[in-house]
Amino acid sequence: MSSFAGLKRVHLIGICGTAMASLAGMLKEQGFDVRGSDQNVYPPMSEELARQQIPCFSGYHEKNLEWKPDVVVIGNAISRGNPEVEKVLDEGIRYASLPEMVRECFLRGHHSIVVAGTHGKTTTTSLLAWIFECAGKKPNFLIGGIAQNFGRSFQLSSSDPFILEGDEYDTVFYDKGPKFLHYLPRTVLINNIEFDHADIYANLEAVRLSFQRLVNIIPRNGLLVANASDPTVVDVSKAAFCRVQYFQLGQSALSGRVASSRPVFWADKVSILAEGTSFALMLGQQLVGELFVPLFGDFNASNAVAAAVVALQHGISIEAVREALRTFLSVRRRMEVRGEAQGITVIDDFAHHPTAIRETLRGVKARFPGRRIWAVVEPRSATMRRSVYQEDLVEALKQADVSVIADLFSPEKVPVDQRLSPGDVVAALTKLGHSAHFIKSAEEIVSFYLPVARRGDVFVVFSNGAFENIHERLLSKLRSNAAPIE
């Protein structure tokens, strides 16, 4: 019996966050009366809430709670001082975090498959959910984005598996531990571990420790699927009490790194084609199957291998895996083509870390060979706004032909001595002979780009927020431009 049994009215503070909007939809589908509030309402999650007819109050106000909810879910971006949080505490209204609601209302009684890692969680979770769907398993899932094969970010069913992203970011202002420790994991996939979230983790060791704790709560009869290419992943996997199945791209990195009585899954003959990536999935020296996925870049190839391995470990046939990968439609805001106009392709990407930017740019170059690549970065996430990643960002942007850095989003939330300097990033790139520019706003960037635009350009926007809807601003200007672009 859920600890929230008997409750009917749920209010979510910060409802437009990707996971919060998904939880809102899940709760409504389960028969709850759901409403919420947010300061910044933007697609794609605002569109999802509207589609599901879930009311969303704009701005945070005490009056938003006058409908007397039974429980209030507080998003992890919400802090003390928020007027709705203060009213909840003052009046003793029952409250919970998102992970607590997910665990108690949806995960208990299911086989929880948690997809974790610094990069690729959303894509890998979407791949895995689609493989299970194609195999007729009708999985429950919760994804941090809109999975295009499903047209939504969640699915509820009566089947056993529940596939969800396991985020290492903190849970809520009163619980600073990582979300994934709440998810009752029986199967865990760890694709990579890198220093991230410098606002809550001091260094890579602190990040590693959080993943170590995740591994430590997998039951003995559970499963850990671990990337043997990543030394930190291998390190945390060694303490598992459950069975460990390793995988990786290529075979060369295996020597001496893992001690396993089981053969390792690996991808051989990885080839970037015009339509995507093909590879041969091997188990030791045995061919499991020839596979293709319409995604680009080594990270996405690794995501596909990881999802395939988890599915095979759950008894899904290689034929179902092959068909699912072949028909995968990706996730909104992951290398998503937002439109084309005047021969210019505009792409939206959620990348919130220099490594993700680097790998996305490599994928874009593979997908659009020979074309001029513009990388436009809004430093918006807690990670991207910090100077600790400044040199990494310079290295990542070397993959682009032209780089544009916008002003930091809400810079006042980062101590002055810790802030990323867009000007210094531009100076470093310029010194290396790269074309780079610091242009503060989306409107100014569009105005700067139009006179120098060339037919065939690929304009890639990196932001984990709305970024003043720069994609549609540019596409609209291009479509209304009377003078053809050469």
Buried (B, 14 or more C-beta within 10 A) or exposed (E): EBEBEEBEBBBBBBBBBBBBBBBBBBBBEEEBBBBBBBEEBBBBBBEBBEEBEBBBBEEBEEEBBEEEBBBBBBBBBBEEEBBBBEBBEEEEBEBBBBBBBBBBBBBEEBBBBBBBBBBBBBBBBBBBBBBBBBBEBBBBBBBBBBBBBBEBBBBBEEBBBBBBBBBBBBBBBEBEBBBBBBBBBBBBBBBBBBBBBBBBBEEEEEBBEBBBBBBEBBEEEBBBBBBBBBEBBBBBBEEBBBBBBBBBBBBEBBEEBBEBEEEBBBBBEBEBEEEBBBBBBBBEEEEBBEBBBBBBBBBBBBBBBBBBBBBBBBEBEBEBBBBBBBEBEBBBBBBBEBBBBBBBBBBBBBBBBBBBBBBBBBBBBBBBEEBBBBBBBBBBBBBBBBBEBBEBBBBBBBBBBBBBBBEBBEEEEBEEEEBBBBEBBBBBBEEEEBBBBBBEBBEEBBEEBBEEBEEBBBBBBBBBBBBBEBBBBBBBBBEEEEEEBE
